Structures are given as C-alpha cells and as structure tokens.
Amino acid sequence: MFDFLDSGRYDLLGAFWVTVQLTLYSAVGSLIWGTVLAGMRVSPVPLMRAFGTAYVNLVRNTPLTLLIIACSLGLGQTLGIALGGETFKEIGFRLAVLGLIAYTGTFVCEALRSGINTVPSGQAEAARALGLNFFQVLTLIVLPQAFRAVIAPLASVLIALTKNTTVAATIGVAEAAALMKDMIENEAQALFAVFGIFALGFLLLTLPTGLLLGWVAKRMAVKR
C-alpha cells in the first residue's frame, strides 16, 4: 500500500519541513504584529484605535486564500515586491508568510485584548499615578499579565496557523498540501494511504504543540 514512498519520487520530509518553517516564521511575525494591533486597540489615541479596529474587522473576515493570492498577485507580480527573495520559490514562500502574518495577527490581537481586559484596571491607574506613560504601562504592567492569561487561546491560534499553512499551496509553495495534491493525482490507487499519511503528519505537528502549551498555560496562570 505504501510502496510509492520507496520510489524516491516524493520528498515527504522536505514538504513537511517547509510547513514547519511556514508555521514558525508566521507564528513569530503574527505574535509581533498581533501585539502591535492589540496596543492600538487599547490606545488612548483615537486614530490608532480606529485603524486597529478597522484592520482587525476587515482582515479577520477576509478569506485567507484571498489574502495569500493578493500577496502573490498584487505585491509579487504587479508591484514586483520580492521581500529579498531571488527565486520564484523564495518569493512565493516569503509572500505566503506575509499573508499568514497579516491574517493570523488579527486573531493574536483579539486573544491579547481579552487578556488585557482581565488585568485589574487599578494596576494601570496605580502605574499612571507613579508617572508612567501609556507605553510603559502597557509593556511593563499590562502585557506581561495578559500574555500569561492567554497562553491557551494563543495555542489554539498556533494550531490553526499550522493547518492554515496549507493555503500557501495556492501560490506554488511546495509544502505538505502541495505534495499531497501531487500524490493524489499520481497515486489514485492509494488514495486512503495518502490521506492517512498527511493526516498523521499534521497530527504529529499539532498535538504536541497543544499539549505543551496547555501545560505551560497551567504553570503560568495568573493567580487572582
């Protein structure tokens, strides 16, 4: 049933390694961008709040496939933005990461904003009474507690991001979903085996992540 794996025609580990790289780069970028958006959403500056709210509501409700294609066609082919990539493969990978960051950052933002709401307002008021400005209150007092409160929701976002990397196949990124499509076309007689291999692969990527971050969430939970 699995004889087609011995032919050397399919680089299964390489495809999943691309998926892992997409996940890691996008996760780091989404965490940074989501934190910036969360700061905008709670900012005392009306313009920043308006931008953060509009961005989150617009991008979060836009299909990820549309965002990825827009990055490829709009930024890559129309504007010629390569993000430092030299080959088609590198450019596609980096544009896919950009699209995933733009999309996933909105979910990180909302998770963080819910964590910010769990921090007692008296702590921020006390910090302001000591002379701290908004940025200092946010970074020194509020966000450290907010992150501890939302580790579990962020774990769910990371798992969703891992599965969302399959959308990168739409612009030619050679990750796991792209290889699965190729194998389905060429190995129709082993359809269930192909599905089983990739289901197991994604399970091995997401299950340890959920268990580890669930354990970290319990250890880091804020005692109130």
N, C-alpha and C positions, 0 to 999 in steps of 0.2 A: 504493500500500500504506500510505503514511503520511499520507494526505490528512486523516485525522481530527485530526492535530496542528495543522492550519491553521485549524480551526474556532474556536479560542479558548475552547473549552469546558473544556479541561483545563489546569490550571496545573502543568505538569510541573516547571519550575524551582522553583516555590514548594513543591511536595511534597518535592523533594529537599533544599531549604533547611531544611525542618522536620526532616528526617532528620539533616542535618549538625548542627543545633542540639541535637537529642536526644543525638547522639554526643558533642559537645563538653562539654555540661553534665554528662552522665552520666560521661564519662571523668574530668573533674576531681573530681567527687564520689566516684567509685569509688577514685581514687588516694588521696584523703584518708582515706576510710573503710577502705580496704584496709590502709593503713599503720597506722592505729589498731588494727585487728584483728591485724595481724602483731605489733605491740608487745605486745598482750595474750597472744598465743600463746607468746611467749618471756619473758613477765613472771615474776618470782620470786614474785608474789602468786598463790596457788592459785586464789582466786575469779576473778581476771581470766583466768587460763589456762583455767579451766573454762568461763567464759562464751564466750571466743573460740573454743574448740574446739567447743562445742555449737552456737554460731551458724553457724560455717562448715559443719559437717557437716549441719546441718538445712537451711539456706538453699541451699547449693550443690546439694543433691539434691532440691530442690523445683522443679517446672517453672516457668519464667519466666512463662508465661501465667497460671498460678495466682497468682503474686505480683502481677502487674500488675492482675489483676481484683480481688484482695484489697485493693490500694491504692485502687482506684476505688470498690468497693462498701463496704469496711469503713471506710476513712478518709474518703473523699469523701462518700458518700451516707448512711452510718449515723452517723458521728461529726461530719460537717459540716466536716471539715478541708479548707480550700481552699488552704493554703500561700501565701496572699497573692493568689491569682487571683480575678478578678471575674466573668469569663465562663466558660461551660462549656468552651470551647476552652482557655482558660488553665489552668483547674483540671485538666483531663484531661492537658495537657502536663506540668504540674508533678508530678502524681501518677505519670505514666509515668516521668519522670526519677527520682523517688524509688524506684520499684520496680527500675529498672535499676541504680541505685547499690547498693541492698540486695543485689542478686543478683551483679553484677559485682565488687563489693568483695571477695567471698569468693575469687574467682579471683586478684585482685590480691594478697590476703593470702597465699595459698599460693605464688604466684610469689616474693613478697618473702621469705617464710620460707625458701624454698630458697636464695635469695641470701644470707640471713643465715647459713645453715649453711656457706656457702663461705668466710666470714671466719674466719681462724685464731683459735681461742679464746684464744691467747696475747695477742692485741691487747686483747681485753676485760679479761683478767686484769691486763695492764700498766696499763690505764686505771684499773681499780679500785684498783690499788696506789698510783696517784697521788692517790687521794681522790675520783675522780669517782663520782657515784651512777649508778643504773641508767639513768635518763632521759638523763643526759649521755653515758654510754657508748653508748646506743642511737642517739641523734641525731647525735653528733659523730664517732663511730668506726665503728659497725657499719652503719647505714643508708646513708651515702654510698657505701660499698663495695658494699653489697647491691644498690642501685639500678643501679650500673654493671654488675653481673653479670647482671641480669635484664632488660635492655632488650629483648632479642629475645623472651623469653616475654611481656613486657608488650605488645609489638607484636601478638602473636597474640591477646591478650586484647582489645586495642583493635579489631582487625579483627572478632573475634567479636561485640563490642559493637555495631559498626556494623550488622552483619547482624541482631542481636537487636532493634534498634530497630523492626523490622517488627512485633513483637508489640504495640507501642503502638496499632496499628490496632484491636485488640480492644476498646479503651475509647474509640474515636472520635477518636483523634488523627490529624489529616489529614496523615500523612507518606506516603512513597512507596508503601508496601504498600497503604494505604487507597486511593490513587488508582489503583493497578494493579487492584485488585478492581473499582473502579467502571468502569474502561476495559474490563476483560474482560466485564463484564455488558452494556455498551453497544456494544462493538466486536467482537462474536464473529467476524466475518468476517476480522478482522486479528489473530487470537489470537497467532500466532507473532511478528508485528511488535511487539505489546505486550510479550510476554515478552523479546524481544530488546532493546527499549529499556531496560527496567528492569534486565536483566542487565548491559548495558553501563554503566548509571548506577552500579550498585553496584561494578562492576569499577573504574570511574574513581575511586570513593571509597576502595576498599580497597587497590588495587595500589600507588599512590604512597605510601600510609602504610606498607605493608610494606617497600618498597624504601628509603624514607627512614630508618625506624627500624632496618632491618638495617644500613645504612651507619653510623648513629650507634652501634649496638652494637659494631661492629668498631673504631671510633675510640675508644670509651670503655672497651673491655675492660680489666679489671684484669690487669696483667702479674704473674705469680707465678713 
